[in-house]
Amino acid sequence: ARWVLFGLMGGRSLPSGENFLGNIMRKRASLRSTTLRMRSKEYKGHLVQRFSSEILPHIGLPGSDAPLKLVVDSVYPLEKTEDAYARQKANLNVGKIVITIKNTTSEEAAPEPQRIVCGGVRPNESPATPEIQEMCDALKDD
């Protein structure tokens, strides 16, 4: 078995008493890991472009025809961002935590809320504003 690990959402420590490496060795699995923290912005930008063109077309919400399904754990309005952060920090989520932002820039009827997922933007969705990107970056650092 091969396991490729990109970053650590729950931190780098394991609960005490857990024999993680022993379990990996017993199963004769190989572990390959990496992080993007030390990579250049240009390198990260290239990865985002490739991911958007080569991977995103194959990912969809449940009920879509896409072969890979995106798991959404919970959806919070922007006003409840602290609650979303608390849920992620407590490691309670299974899937993406989505923050919705209502468009209030026009006097016309507002369209559906925009959905922004930390770690990427799906096609036909608005990119993160600097404020939201800053929040996403803070979530990644914890």
N, C-alpha and C positions, 0 to 999 in steps of 0.2 A: 504494500500500500504506500502511496505517496501523499504527502500533505504539504500544501504550499500555504504559508501564513503571511498575510500582508498586514502588518501593524497589529496593535493590541487594543481592542476596545475596552477591556476590563482591567487594564493595568498589566504590569509584567510579573506580578507575584501570584503564586498559587496558594490555595488554602493549606495551612500547615498539615503535615501528615500525608499529603497526597503524593503518590509515587508516579508522577507524570512521566519522567524520563524512563523509568523502569517499565511502565506500561507500553511506551512507544517501542522500546527495545524488545520486549516480549512478543509484540506483534510483528516484529521485523519490519516496522514501518520506517520510512525516511521522512525527515522533516526539513523543509527548506523555508527559510524566512527572509524577509526583507522589510525595509521601511523606506518611505520617501522623504523623511524629514531632512536628510542631508543632500537631497538632489536639488539641482538648479530649477528655477521657475520655468526655464525653457523646456527642460526635460519633462517636468510635470505637465506643462501645457501640451506637449506632444502626446503624452499618454492620454490626456483628456480628449484630444482630437481623435486619436485612434479608438478609444473606448466608445466615443459618441458615434463614430461611423461603423465600427465593426461589431460592437457588443450590444449597444442600446436597442438596435432594431430587433433583437431576439428576446427582449425583456418586456413583459406587459403585466397588467394587473390581472388578478383572477377573473376568468370569464373571457379573456382575450384569446386570440389564436397564437400568441407568442409561445415558443417552447419553454421559456423560463418565466416564472411568475414572481413578481415583486411582492414581498410580504410587507404590508403596512400594519404596524402595531397599533398606532393611535394617531389621531389628528387633533391638533390644538390651534385655537386662534392665536394671533400674535400676542394678544393681551395675556395669554396663559403660558407664555414661553418659560417662565420660571417653573411651572408645574411640569412642562415637558422635560426641562433640564433635570429636575429632581427625579423624574421617572428613569431617565437614561443613567444618571449618576448612581441610582440605586440598583442598576442592572436589572430592571424589571421588564424591559422591552424585548420582544421577540419580533424583529422586523424593524422597519423604518419608523421613525417618529416624524410626522409631517407638521410643519407650521403653515397655517393659511394666512394670507394677507388680503384684505378686501381692498379693491381699487376704489378710491374715493376722489380721484382727480377730476372727474367730470360730474356735471349736474344731471346727466342722463342716468337711466337705471344702470346700476353697477353690474358688470359681468360676474360670472362665477368667480369665487375666490381663487387667487393664484396659489399654487402649491409649490413650495420650495423644499427640497429634500437636502439635508446637509450631506455633502459628499458628492453632489452631482445634480444636474438639472435634466429632466426628461425632455424629449423633443416637444415643441409647441408650448413650453412653459417658460415663464420669465426667469432670467438669470437672477441670482441673489443680489440684493442691493448691498452696498458696502456694510451697512449696519447688520444685515442678516449674515453676510459672509463673516463678519467679525464674531458674531455669536457662534456660528458653526465652527470657526477656528478655535474659539474658547472651549467648545465642547470636545474637540479633538484633543486638546492639550490635557484634559482631565483624566 
